[in-house]
Amino acid sequence: MFLFQLLQLLYTTGVVVVLGFISGPVAVGYFNAANTLRNAIQGLINPITQALYPRVSATITSDRKAGIILIKRSMNILSLTTAIMSIFLFFAAPILIEISAGSGYEHSILILRILSPIPLLVALSNVYGIQVMLTHGYKKEFSRILLSVGLISFIVVFPMSYLFSEKGAAITLLLAEILVTFMMFIFVNKNKLLLP
């Protein structure tokens, strides 16, 4: 979990740093107003994912078939919960920004809508990466995926921030989460890790 959070910071914090360097503090303010809300909503599932990992790990070790069933059940619950969160963020963006940031942050509404799929993507990557890859011993492959996406997003955010300012940073972060989830999904399916 620590490794996951540390490597995830590589492309989440890196995006904000580059945005500030290229587009200035106003763009960072618009971005952070939306991203803070997204983090707050997404943080509601953290206790669940943190509690699941040791249980899944222990179950996989003692009874792999039961562990796979547990992973699939948790994926269904997390997917449904975070899909609702993502939909809520998208449609409630104007109200949420008005309540949390006040007037003058209308630019943050679009940013929040761009970032709104991320809770669902993070939940899926959590299942594929932490609950499946790590519990099956694929720590190096897990780290490589996060490092490679971190480097790619760090490179991509420069032109995206230059061309589209805070919108470019938000798109970069969304694409990074899509890429992480996709790469982990491909790895898990290629190695048939969810087959009993």
Residue pairs with C-beta under 8 A, 6 or more apart in sequence:
1 50
1 53
1 130
3 139
3 142
3 143
4 126
4 129
4 130
4 142
4 146
7 143
7 146
7 147
7 150
8 146
10 146
10 147
10 150
10 154
11 149
11 150
11 153
11 154
11 173
11 176
12 173
12 176
14 150
14 153
14 154
14 157
15 153
15 157
15 169
15 172
15 173
15 176
16 28
16 31
16 32
16 35
16 169
18 154
18 157
18 158
18 161
18 169
19 27
19 28
19 31
19 157
19 161
19 165
19 166
19 168
19 169
20 27
20 28
22 158
22 161
22 162
23 161
23 162
23 165
23 166
23 169
27 161
27 165
27 166
27 169
28 166
29 105
30 105
30 107
30 108
30 111
30 166
31 108
31 111
31 166
31 169
31 170
33 97
33 100
33 101
33 105
33 108
33 111
34 93
34 97
34 108
34 109
34 111
34 112
34 114
34 115
34 170
35 111
35 115
35 170
35 173
36 100
37 89
37 96
37 97
37 100
37 112
38 89
38 112
38 115
38 116
38 118
38 119
41 85
41 88
41 89
41 119
42 82
42 85
42 118
42 119
42 122
44 85
45 78
45 81
45 82
45 85
45 119
45 123
48 78
49 78
49 123
49 126
49 130
52 74
52 131
53 130
53 131
53 134
53 135
55 70
56 67
56 70
56 71
56 74
56 131
56 135
57 134
57 135
59 66
59 67
59 70
60 67
60 68
60 135
60 136
61 67
64 196
65 196
67 135
68 194
68 195
68 196
69 196
71 127
71 131
71 132
71 194
72 194
74 127
74 131
75 124
75 127
75 131
78 123
78 124
78 126
78 127
79 120
79 123
79 124
81 123
82 119
82 120
82 122
82 123
83 120
85 119
85 120
86 116
86 117
86 118
86 119
86 120
87 116
89 96
89 112
89 113
89 115
89 116
89 119
90 112
90 113
90 116
93 109
93 110
93 112
93 113
93 116
94 109
96 112
97 105
97 106
97 108
97 109
97 112
101 108
107 166
110 167
111 166
111 167
111 170
114 167
114 170
114 171
114 174
115 170
115 173
115 174
117 174
117 177
118 173
118 174
118 177
121 174
121 177
121 178
121 180
121 181
122 177
124 181
124 185
125 177
125 180
125 181
125 184
128 181
128 184
128 185
128 187
128 188
129 142
129 145
129 146
129 180
129 184
130 142
132 184
132 188
132 193
132 194
133 139
133 141
133 142
133 184
133 187
133 188
133 193
134 142
136 191
136 193
138 187
138 191
141 187
142 184
145 180
145 183
145 184
145 187
146 180
148 183
149 176
149 179
149 180
149 183
150 176
152 176
152 179
153 172
153 173
153 175
153 176
153 179
156 172
156 175
157 168
157 169
157 172
159 168
160 168
160 169
160 171
160 172
161 168
161 169
161 172
162 168
164 171
187 193
188 194
